[in-house]
Amino acid sequence: MPPPSPRFFLSLFSPGLLPNMAASSSSLLLSLGLLAVLSGLHSCSAHFGEFSGQGLWPFGRQQQQQQRHPLRYRSECRLDKLNNLEPSRRIEAEAGFTELWDEEEEEFKCAGAIAARHVIRRNGLFLPSFTNAPELVYVVQGSGFHGAVIPGCPETYQSDESSQFQGRGQGRRGEESEQRGDRHQKVRFISEGDVLALPAGVTHWIYNRGQSDLVLVSVLYTANEENQLDENYRQFFLAGNPQQYQQQGGRSRRYEGQGQSQSRRGQQQQGRRRGQQQQQQESFGNIFSGFDDDILSDSFNVENELARRLKGEDDQRGHIVEVRDELRILSPRYERGEQGERESSEHEREREREQREREREREREQRRRRQRGRGSYDNATDAASPNGLEETLCTLRLRENIDNPERADIYNPRGGRITTLNSFSLPVLSNLQLSAERGVLYRNAIVAPHYYMNSHALIYAIRGSARYQVVDDNGQTAFDGELREGQFLVIPQNFVAVKRASEQGFEWIGFRTNDVAMVNPLAGRLSAFRALPEEVIQNAFDISREESRRLKYGREELAVFSPGQRGRQ
């Protein structure tokens, strides 16, 4: 509501209310002063409502979503033609590599996101780093450990057994340092199907403990308001010398779809070879490489030589380094032993599922309490409400597995399954403004025509392939082609999409740019057609009543359809 006008305040000081006209000048000043104060309060409350996630107002969250970071609207979405995209850049390292998709592609620019794929070989350690934007990571293959450093939280994993560490170190000033065990923040075991939620600026590291490569695919949401920089992908490394930055010439390699001829493919292969011959190498260091040695020495209270090692100037291993001996960290899984782990794995999974359910119920209750009214808790509610930093931030869940078939939200034994992950099941996603979906389609199965109501979708093909068709607001086909393993396809908000799995089936992970992304199917039991009256369908398409009934009730399945007659032939 706008602040009262000056005329309102002047009317309060009419001659009938004042003893004489001599006070009119002072009353005018007083009224203008009150006007300035109320205007200031109005602007402050509007400012607070815009930037507070939940806010004092019940509609604070809607305000936050409506007035997003300016980067979200930084460019027009020119999406007359979509493409299935492959990585355009490759960063080599000692124990793996990272591939980046071209952030200049119109699809990624419109979605305000950037995609990357990391391959960490056995005993490889992805060095501690943080990014300028929230990141959602999916574990495609392998297993290992992941650590995230939450600022200000205690080291809850600790061991005071000094026998684990040999030798005694010397301080920078020649003083013998105290011998002690290790202490660090929580370490999470990750495996295939896990989703990792990483807030902007949170330092994290990943170690491959398995026998095969650890493959990760991630999306960074640069349009999120947590990113106060530009839309460029920026990764800040705490260690190493992440050089060997090899950029292939040209933009992302594109595949135009099923109509592509062999000669066109040959031209693309020749172009890729020319791009590889024109690779350019750049160098950049970690965040300590730009500081003076003396400053680092005083900051860490160590000798200059050790401070110089922080810069990693002579380190040629890159951003993924090989651990010569197996990495030994404090973890309950190490203490239990491999044999015991195998014997109790099934029982442990069941216990973990029950614990997750309890955690979800507790988080839902806490969220309901927060939404009922902030700052007005009574004593009973206060005792049960979240206890500040320790119970909300330091114990934040950053991992959730969505590969388990038992977790499927939609399942058709003849078609496949879809599992969704949003801020209701993983609350940290409300900060990232991201969500995910994991899908499996059996051979020739179909996902009903649908559109994403409030988000873009970045689809990554994990296994197999599928034919996608995407239609824009003008009814024009924006994409009609095959999405194959290792490729990305960006489906803009409200663009209608449909997909049919190939003979080999199709598996995908979808990253969506809203923590409560909603999908509206256009066919099936819960579709828009089912909600329309038969006569509306009849008159809209100028068809008979019987034909309208066939359109409305032709599919009794939800969103994943079994193969049609054409698919079964």
C-alpha positions as CSV (number, residue, x, y, z in Angstrom):
1,M,0.0,0.0,0.0
2,P,1.5,3.5,-0.9
3,P,2.3,5.9,1.9
4,P,-0.3,8.6,2.8
5,S,-0.1,11.7,0.7
6,P,1.0,15.1,2.1
7,R,-2.6,16.4,1.7
8,F,-3.7,13.8,4.2
9,F,-1.2,15.0,6.8
10,L,-2.0,18.7,6.1
11,S,-5.7,17.9,6.7
12,L,-4.9,16.8,10.2
13,F,-3.7,20.2,11.0
14,S,-6.7,22.2,9.8
15,P,-7.4,25.7,11.4
16,G,-10.2,24.2,13.5
17,L,-7.8,22.0,15.3
18,L,-5.1,24.6,15.8
19,P,-5.4,27.5,18.2
20,N,-4.0,30.1,15.8
21,M,-2.4,30.4,12.4
22,A,1.0,31.1,14.0
23,A,1.4,27.3,14.5
24,S,0.6,26.5,10.9
25,S,4.2,26.8,9.7
26,S,5.5,24.5,12.5
27,S,2.6,22.0,11.8
28,L,3.5,21.9,8.2
29,L,7.1,21.0,9.1
30,L,5.9,18.4,11.5
31,S,3.6,16.8,8.8
32,L,6.3,16.7,6.3
33,G,8.6,15.1,8.8
34,L,6.0,12.4,9.5
35,L,5.6,11.9,5.8
36,A,9.3,11.3,5.4
37,V,9.4,8.8,8.3
38,L,6.5,6.8,7.0
39,S,7.8,6.8,3.4
40,G,11.1,5.5,4.8
41,L,9.4,2.8,6.7
42,H,7.5,1.8,3.6
43,S,10.6,1.6,1.5
44,C,12.4,-0.4,4.1
45,S,9.6,-2.9,4.5
46,A,9.5,-3.3,0.7
47,H,13.2,-3.8,0.6
48,F,13.1,-6.4,3.3
49,G,10.2,-8.2,1.7
50,E,12.0,-8.4,-1.5
51,F,15.2,-9.9,-0.2
52,S,14.2,-12.0,2.7
53,G,13.5,-15.6,1.7
54,Q,10.5,-16.1,3.9
55,G,10.1,-12.6,5.0
56,L,7.8,-11.0,7.6
57,W,4.9,-11.1,5.1
58,P,3.1,-14.3,4.2
59,F,3.8,-13.6,0.5
60,G,7.5,-13.0,1.1
61,R,8.5,-16.1,-0.9
62,Q,6.4,-15.1,-3.9
63,Q,8.0,-11.7,-3.8
64,Q,11.5,-13.3,-3.8
65,Q,10.6,-15.4,-6.8
66,Q,9.0,-12.6,-8.8
67,Q,11.9,-10.2,-8.2
68,R,14.8,-12.6,-9.1
69,H,18.4,-11.7,-9.6
70,P,18.8,-9.5,-12.7
71,L,21.0,-12.1,-14.3
72,R,17.9,-14.2,-14.8
73,Y,16.5,-11.7,-17.3
74,R,19.9,-10.7,-18.8
75,S,19.0,-11.7,-22.3
76,E,16.2,-12.6,-24.6
77,C,15.5,-16.3,-25.2
78,R,16.0,-16.8,-28.9
79,L,15.0,-20.4,-29.0
80,D,13.5,-21.0,-32.5
81,K,15.7,-24.1,-32.8
82,L,17.1,-26.2,-30.0
83,N,20.0,-28.5,-30.2
84,N,21.3,-31.6,-28.4
85,L,24.7,-30.5,-27.1
86,E,28.0,-32.1,-26.3
87,P,30.9,-30.7,-24.3
88,S,33.0,-28.0,-26.0
89,R,35.9,-27.7,-23.5
90,R,38.0,-30.2,-21.7
91,I,40.3,-29.7,-18.6
92,E,42.8,-32.5,-18.2
93,A,44.3,-33.4,-14.8
94,E,46.5,-36.1,-13.4
95,A,43.7,-38.4,-12.2
96,G,40.8,-37.4,-14.4
97,F,39.3,-34.6,-16.4
98,T,36.4,-32.1,-16.6
99,E,34.3,-31.4,-19.6
100,L,32.3,-28.1,-19.9
101,W,29.4,-27.3,-22.2
102,D,29.5,-24.0,-24.0
103,E,27.8,-21.4,-21.8
104,E,27.3,-19.2,-24.8
105,E,24.8,-21.5,-26.3
106,E,21.4,-19.8,-26.5
107,E,19.7,-22.6,-24.5
108,F,22.1,-22.3,-21.6
109,K,22.0,-18.5,-21.6
110,C,18.2,-18.5,-21.5
111,A,18.1,-21.1,-18.7
112,G,20.8,-19.1,-16.7
113,A,22.7,-22.3,-16.2
114,I,26.0,-24.0,-17.1
115,A,26.7,-27.8,-17.4
116,A,29.8,-29.8,-16.6
117,R,30.9,-33.4,-16.4
118,H,33.7,-34.7,-14.1
119,V,35.5,-38.0,-14.5
120,I,37.6,-38.9,-11.4
121,R,39.7,-42.0,-11.8
122,R,40.5,-44.5,-9.0
123,N,42.1,-42.9,-6.0
124,G,41.6,-39.5,-7.6
125,L,40.9,-36.5,-5.4
126,F,39.0,-33.5,-6.8
127,L,40.7,-30.6,-5.0
128,P,38.8,-28.4,-2.6
129,S,37.1,-25.6,-4.4
130,F,33.9,-23.5,-4.5
131,T,31.9,-21.8,-7.2
132,N,30.0,-18.5,-7.7
133,A,26.7,-20.2,-8.1
134,P,24.6,-23.0,-6.5
135,E,25.3,-26.4,-8.0
136,L,23.4,-29.7,-8.3
137,V,25.5,-32.8,-8.9
138,Y,24.3,-36.2,-10.0
139,V,26.5,-39.3,-9.5
140,V,26.2,-41.2,-12.8
141,Q,28.7,-44.0,-11.9
142,G,31.1,-45.1,-9.1
143,S,31.3,-44.3,-5.4
144,G,33.5,-42.3,-3.1
145,F,33.5,-39.6,-0.4
146,H,32.3,-36.1,-0.5
147,G,33.1,-33.3,2.0
148,A,31.5,-29.9,2.3
149,V,32.8,-27.2,4.5
150,I,30.0,-25.2,6.2
151,P,31.5,-21.9,7.6
152,G,31.3,-21.6,11.3
153,C,30.3,-25.2,12.0
154,P,32.3,-27.5,14.4
155,E,34.5,-30.4,13.4
156,T,32.1,-33.2,14.4
157,Y,34.4,-36.0,13.1
158,Q,37.3,-36.3,15.4
159,S,40.0,-38.7,16.7
160,D,42.4,-37.9,19.5
161,E,44.5,-41.0,18.9
162,S,48.0,-39.5,18.4
163,S,49.3,-42.9,17.3
164,Q,47.6,-42.4,13.9
165,F,50.1,-39.7,13.1
166,Q,53.9,-40.3,13.1
167,G,56.5,-37.7,13.9
168,R,56.3,-34.3,15.5
169,G,56.1,-31.1,13.5
170,Q,58.0,-27.9,14.0
171,G,56.2,-24.5,14.2
172,R,57.2,-21.6,12.1
173,R,59.1,-20.0,15.0
174,G,61.0,-23.3,15.8
175,E,58.5,-24.3,18.5
176,E,57.4,-28.0,18.6
177,S,53.8,-28.2,17.6
178,E,51.4,-30.3,19.7
179,Q,50.7,-33.8,18.5
180,R,47.0,-34.5,18.0
181,G,44.6,-36.6,16.1
182,D,42.5,-35.3,13.1
183,R,39.3,-33.4,13.3
184,H,37.1,-32.3,10.4
185,Q,33.5,-31.7,9.4
186,K,31.2,-34.4,8.2
187,V,32.2,-36.7,5.3
188,R,29.4,-38.2,3.2
189,F,29.6,-41.5,1.3
190,I,28.3,-41.1,-2.3
191,S,27.3,-43.7,-4.8
192,E,25.5,-44.0,-8.1
193,G,22.1,-42.3,-8.1
194,D,23.0,-39.7,-5.4
195,V,22.2,-36.0,-5.9
196,L,24.5,-33.5,-4.1
197,A,23.2,-30.0,-3.4
198,L,26.0,-27.4,-3.1
199,P,25.2,-23.9,-2.1
200,A,27.2,-21.0,-3.7
201,G,30.6,-20.4,-2.0
202,V,30.6,-23.7,0.0
203,T,34.0,-25.4,-0.3
204,H,33.8,-29.1,-1.2
205,W,36.0,-31.9,-2.3
206,I,35.4,-35.4,-3.8
207,Y,37.5,-38.6,-3.5
208,N,37.0,-41.7,-5.7
209,R,37.3,-44.7,-3.3
210,G,35.8,-47.2,-5.8
211,Q,37.3,-49.6,-8.3
212,S,35.9,-47.8,-11.4
213,D,35.8,-44.2,-12.6
214,L,33.6,-41.8,-10.6
215,V,31.5,-39.9,-13.1
216,L,29.6,-36.8,-12.1
217,V,27.4,-34.5,-14.1
218,S,26.4,-31.1,-12.6
219,V,24.5,-28.0,-13.4
220,L,25.4,-24.6,-12.0
221,Y,22.5,-22.1,-11.7
222,T,24.2,-18.8,-12.4
223,A,20.9,-17.0,-12.6
224,N,20.3,-17.7,-8.9
225,E,20.3,-14.6,-6.7
226,E,23.1,-16.1,-4.6
227,N,25.4,-15.3,-7.5
228,Q,26.2,-11.6,-7.3
229,L,28.9,-11.8,-10.0
230,D,28.2,-12.2,-13.7
231,E,26.8,-15.2,-15.6
232,N,30.3,-16.7,-16.2
233,Y,31.3,-20.0,-14.6
234,R,33.9,-19.3,-11.9
235,Q,35.5,-22.1,-9.8
236,F,37.9,-21.0,-7.0
237,F,40.4,-23.7,-6.0
238,L,42.0,-23.8,-2.6
239,A,44.9,-26.0,-3.6
240,G,46.9,-27.1,-6.6
241,N,47.7,-25.4,-9.8
242,P,44.7,-26.1,-12.1
243,Q,46.4,-25.5,-15.4
244,Q,46.3,-27.4,-18.6
245,Y,43.1,-25.6,-19.5
246,Q,42.5,-26.8,-23.0
247,Q,39.7,-25.2,-25.0
248,Q,38.7,-26.7,-28.3
249,G,38.2,-24.3,-31.1
250,G,34.6,-23.3,-31.9
251,R,31.4,-23.8,-30.1
252,S,29.7,-26.9,-28.8
253,R,29.5,-29.8,-31.2
254,R,25.9,-30.2,-32.3
255,Y,23.9,-33.0,-33.7
256,E,21.0,-32.0,-35.8
257,G,19.0,-35.2,-35.3
258,Q,17.8,-38.1,-37.4
259,G,17.9,-36.2,-40.7
260,Q,21.6,-35.7,-40.6
261,S,23.5,-37.2,-43.5
262,Q,26.7,-39.2,-43.4
263,S,28.5,-36.3,-45.3
264,R,27.4,-33.9,-42.7
265,R,28.8,-36.1,-40.0
266,G,32.0,-36.4,-41.8
267,Q,32.3,-32.6,-42.0
268,Q,31.7,-32.4,-38.3
269,Q,34.4,-34.9,-37.5
270,Q,36.9,-33.0,-39.7
271,G,35.9,-29.8,-37.9
272,R,36.5,-31.5,-34.5
273,R,39.9,-32.6,-35.6
274,R,40.8,-29.1,-36.8
275,G,39.5,-27.8,-33.4
276,Q,41.8,-30.2,-31.5
277,Q,44.8,-29.1,-33.6
278,Q,44.0,-25.5,-32.6
279,Q,43.7,-26.1,-28.9
280,Q,45.0,-23.3,-26.8
281,Q,46.5,-23.7,-23.4
282,E,45.9,-21.2,-20.6
283,S,47.2,-21.2,-17.0
284,F,45.6,-20.1,-13.8
285,G,46.4,-20.9,-10.1
286,N,44.6,-21.4,-6.9
287,I,43.3,-18.6,-4.7
288,F,46.5,-18.4,-2.7
289,S,48.8,-17.8,-5.7
290,G,48.0,-14.1,-5.8
291,F,49.0,-13.4,-2.2
292,D,52.4,-12.3,-0.9
293,D,54.5,-15.1,0.9
294,D,54.9,-13.0,4.1
295,I,51.2,-12.4,4.3
296,L,50.4,-16.1,4.0
297,S,53.2,-17.0,6.4
298,D,51.8,-14.7,9.1
299,S,48.2,-15.7,8.4
300,F,48.8,-19.4,8.9
301,N,51.7,-19.0,11.4
302,V,54.0,-21.2,9.3
303,E,57.4,-20.7,7.7
304,N,57.7,-19.0,4.4
305,E,58.7,-22.2,2.5
306,L,55.5,-23.9,3.6
307,A,53.4,-20.8,2.8
308,R,55.0,-20.8,-0.6
309,R,53.8,-24.4,-1.1
310,L,50.2,-23.2,-0.7
311,K,50.5,-21.4,-4.0
312,G,51.2,-24.7,-5.9
313,E,53.3,-22.9,-8.4
314,D,55.4,-26.0,-9.2
315,D,52.4,-28.4,-9.1
316,Q,51.6,-29.8,-12.5
317,R,48.9,-32.3,-11.4
318,G,45.9,-30.2,-12.3
319,H,42.6,-30.0,-10.4
320,I,42.2,-33.8,-9.9
321,V,45.2,-35.4,-8.2
322,E,46.1,-39.0,-7.6
323,V,46.4,-40.1,-4.0
324,R,49.4,-42.4,-3.8
325,D,48.2,-44.4,-0.9
326,E,44.5,-44.9,-0.1
327,L,43.0,-41.7,1.4
328,R,42.4,-42.3,5.1
329,I,39.8,-40.1,6.7
330,L,37.6,-40.3,9.7
331,S,34.4,-42.1,8.6
332,P,32.1,-44.7,10.2
333,R,32.5,-46.8,7.1
334,Y,36.2,-47.2,7.6
335,E,35.7,-48.3,11.2
336,R,33.1,-51.0,10.4
337,G,35.2,-52.9,7.9
338,E,34.4,-54.2,4.4
339,Q,33.0,-57.6,5.4
340,G,30.7,-56.2,8.1
341,E,29.6,-53.6,5.6
342,R,28.5,-56.2,3.1
343,E,26.7,-58.4,5.7
344,S,24.8,-55.5,7.1
345,S,24.2,-53.5,3.9
346,E,20.6,-54.5,3.4
347,H,19.6,-53.9,7.0
348,E,21.5,-50.6,7.0
349,R,19.7,-49.4,3.9
350,E,16.3,-50.2,5.5
351,R,17.4,-48.2,8.6
352,E,18.6,-45.4,6.5
353,R,15.2,-45.2,4.6
354,E,13.4,-45.1,7.9
355,Q,15.7,-42.4,9.2
356,R,15.2,-40.4,6.1
357,E,11.4,-40.6,6.5
358,R,11.7,-39.4,10.1
359,E,13.9,-36.6,9.0
360,R,11.5,-35.5,6.3
361,E,8.6,-35.6,8.8
362,R,10.6,-33.5,11.2
363,E,11.6,-31.0,8.5
364,R,8.0,-30.7,7.3
365,E,6.8,-30.0,10.8
366,Q,9.5,-27.4,11.3
367,R,8.6,-25.8,8.0
368,R,5.0,-25.6,8.9
369,R,5.8,-24.0,12.2
370,R,8.0,-21.4,10.5
371,Q,5.2,-20.6,8.0
372,R,2.6,-20.3,10.7
373,G,4.3,-17.2,12.0
374,R,7.8,-15.9,12.5
375,G,8.7,-14.2,15.7
376,S,5.5,-15.1,17.5
377,Y,6.4,-18.5,18.9
378,D,5.0,-19.4,22.4
379,N,7.2,-21.2,24.9
380,A,6.0,-24.6,23.8
381,T,6.7,-24.0,20.2
382,D,10.0,-22.4,20.9
383,A,11.2,-25.5,22.7
384,A,10.4,-27.6,19.6
385,S,11.5,-25.2,16.9
386,P,14.9,-25.3,15.2
387,N,17.8,-24.4,17.4
388,G,19.6,-21.9,15.2
389,L,22.9,-22.6,13.5
390,E,23.6,-26.1,15.0
391,E,20.3,-27.7,14.0
392,T,19.7,-26.0,10.7
393,L,22.9,-25.1,8.9
394,C,25.5,-27.4,10.4
395,T,23.4,-30.6,10.1
396,L,22.0,-29.6,6.7
397,R,21.4,-32.6,4.4
398,L,23.2,-32.2,1.1
399,R,22.7,-35.7,-0.4
400,E,19.7,-37.7,-1.5
401,N,19.6,-40.9,-3.6
402,I,16.9,-40.9,-6.3
403,D,18.1,-44.1,-8.2
404,N,16.2,-46.6,-5.9
405,P,13.2,-47.9,-7.8
406,E,11.2,-48.1,-4.6
407,R,11.3,-44.3,-4.4
408,A,9.6,-43.8,-7.8
409,D,6.8,-41.3,-7.8
410,I,5.4,-42.5,-11.1
411,Y,5.7,-46.2,-12.1
412,N,4.3,-48.2,-15.0
413,P,5.5,-51.8,-15.2
414,R,5.2,-51.7,-19.0
415,G,6.6,-48.2,-19.4
416,G,9.1,-47.1,-16.8
417,R,9.4,-44.9,-13.8
418,I,10.1,-41.2,-12.8
419,T,11.4,-40.1,-9.4
420,T,11.4,-36.4,-8.4
421,L,13.5,-34.5,-5.9
422,N,12.4,-31.1,-4.7
423,S,12.7,-28.8,-1.6
424,F,10.0,-30.8,0.2
425,S,12.2,-33.9,0.2
426,L,15.6,-32.0,0.4
427,P,15.0,-28.6,2.0
428,V,18.4,-27.1,1.0
429,L,17.1,-27.0,-2.6
430,S,14.9,-24.0,-1.6
431,N,18.1,-22.0,-1.3
432,L,19.5,-23.4,-4.6
433,Q,16.2,-22.9,-6.4
434,L,16.9,-26.2,-8.2
435,S,15.2,-29.6,-8.3
436,A,15.8,-32.8,-10.2
437,E,14.0,-35.8,-11.8
438,R,15.4,-39.2,-12.5
439,G,13.7,-41.2,-15.3
440,V,13.9,-44.7,-16.7
441,L,11.9,-45.6,-19.9
442,Y,11.7,-49.2,-21.1
443,R,12.0,-49.9,-24.9
444,N,9.7,-47.8,-27.0
445,A,7.9,-46.4,-24.0
446,I,6.6,-42.8,-24.1
447,V,6.4,-39.9,-21.7
448,A,3.2,-38.0,-22.3
449,P,3.3,-34.6,-24.0
450,H,4.0,-32.2,-21.1
451,Y,5.5,-28.8,-20.2
452,Y,7.3,-27.4,-17.2
453,M,5.0,-24.7,-15.7
454,N,7.5,-22.7,-13.7
455,S,11.0,-23.8,-14.7
456,H,13.4,-24.7,-17.5
457,A,14.6,-28.3,-17.7
458,L,18.1,-29.4,-18.5
459,I,18.0,-33.1,-19.6
460,Y,21.1,-35.2,-19.5
461,A,21.0,-38.6,-21.2
462,I,22.6,-41.2,-18.9
463,R,22.1,-44.4,-20.9
464,G,20.4,-45.4,-24.2
465,S,18.7,-42.9,-26.4
466,A,15.2,-41.3,-27.1
467,R,13.5,-39.3,-29.7
468,Y,12.5,-35.9,-28.5
469,Q,10.1,-33.5,-30.0
470,V,9.8,-30.0,-28.6
471,V,7.2,-27.4,-29.7
472,D,7.4,-23.6,-29.0
473,D,4.6,-21.1,-28.4
474,N,4.0,-20.6,-32.1
475,G,3.3,-24.2,-32.6
476,Q,6.6,-24.6,-34.5
477,T,8.9,-27.6,-33.9
478,A,11.9,-26.3,-32.0
479,F,13.6,-29.7,-31.8
480,D,13.0,-33.1,-33.4
481,G,15.8,-35.5,-33.0
482,E,17.6,-38.1,-30.9
483,L,19.1,-37.5,-27.5
484,R,22.0,-39.9,-26.9
485,E,24.1,-40.8,-24.0
486,G,26.3,-38.0,-22.8
487,Q,24.3,-35.2,-24.4
488,F,22.3,-32.3,-22.9
489,L,19.0,-30.9,-24.1
490,V,17.5,-27.7,-22.6
491,I,13.7,-27.6,-22.7
492,P,12.6,-24.0,-22.0
493,Q,9.7,-23.1,-19.7
494,N,6.3,-23.9,-21.1
495,F,7.7,-25.5,-24.3
496,V,5.8,-28.7,-24.8
497,A,7.9,-31.9,-25.1
498,V,7.4,-35.5,-25.7
499,K,9.9,-38.4,-25.8
500,R,9.9,-42.0,-27.0
501,A,12.6,-44.4,-25.8
502,S,14.6,-46.3,-28.4
503,E,14.9,-50.1,-28.6
504,Q,17.6,-49.9,-26.0
505,G,15.5,-47.9,-23.6
506,F,16.4,-44.5,-22.1
507,E,17.6,-43.2,-18.8
508,W,18.0,-39.5,-17.9
509,I,18.5,-37.0,-15.1
510,G,16.7,-33.7,-15.4
511,F,17.8,-30.5,-13.6
512,R,15.0,-28.0,-13.2
513,T,15.4,-24.3,-12.3
514,N,12.9,-24.2,-9.6
515,D,12.9,-26.0,-6.2
516,V,9.2,-26.9,-6.6
517,A,9.1,-27.3,-10.4
518,M,5.7,-28.4,-11.6
519,V,4.9,-30.5,-14.7
520,N,1.6,-30.4,-16.5
521,P,0.9,-33.5,-18.7
522,L,-1.4,-33.0,-21.8
523,A,-2.4,-36.7,-22.1
524,G,-3.2,-39.4,-19.7
525,R,-5.3,-39.8,-16.5
526,L,-4.1,-36.6,-14.8
527,S,-3.9,-34.4,-17.9
528,A,-5.4,-31.1,-18.9
529,F,-7.7,-33.0,-21.3
530,R,-9.2,-35.0,-18.4
531,A,-10.1,-31.8,-16.6
532,L,-11.9,-30.3,-19.6
533,P,-15.6,-30.9,-20.2
534,E,-16.3,-33.1,-23.2
535,E,-18.3,-30.4,-25.0
536,V,-15.4,-28.0,-24.7
537,I,-13.1,-30.5,-26.4
538,Q,-15.8,-31.2,-29.0
539,N,-16.2,-27.6,-30.0
540,A,-12.6,-26.6,-29.6
541,F,-11.5,-29.2,-32.2
542,D,-14.7,-29.4,-34.2
543,I,-15.1,-33.1,-33.6
544,S,-17.9,-35.4,-32.7
545,R,-18.9,-36.2,-29.1
546,E,-17.5,-39.8,-29.5
547,E,-14.2,-38.5,-30.8
548,S,-13.9,-36.1,-27.9
549,R,-14.5,-39.0,-25.5
550,R,-11.8,-41.0,-27.2
551,L,-9.3,-38.1,-26.8
552,K,-10.2,-37.6,-23.2
553,Y,-10.2,-41.2,-22.0
554,G,-7.9,-42.9,-24.6
555,R,-5.1,-43.3,-22.0
556,E,-5.7,-44.5,-18.5
557,E,-2.0,-44.3,-17.5
558,L,-0.6,-41.3,-15.7
559,A,2.5,-39.9,-17.4
560,V,4.6,-42.8,-18.5
561,F,2.9,-44.7,-21.2
562,S,3.5,-48.3,-22.5
563,P,4.4,-48.6,-26.1
564,G,1.5,-47.8,-28.5
565,Q,0.6,-50.0,-31.5
566,R,3.3,-48.4,-33.6
567,G,5.9,-48.9,-30.9
568,R,5.0,-52.6,-30.6
569,Q,5.2,-53.4,-34.3
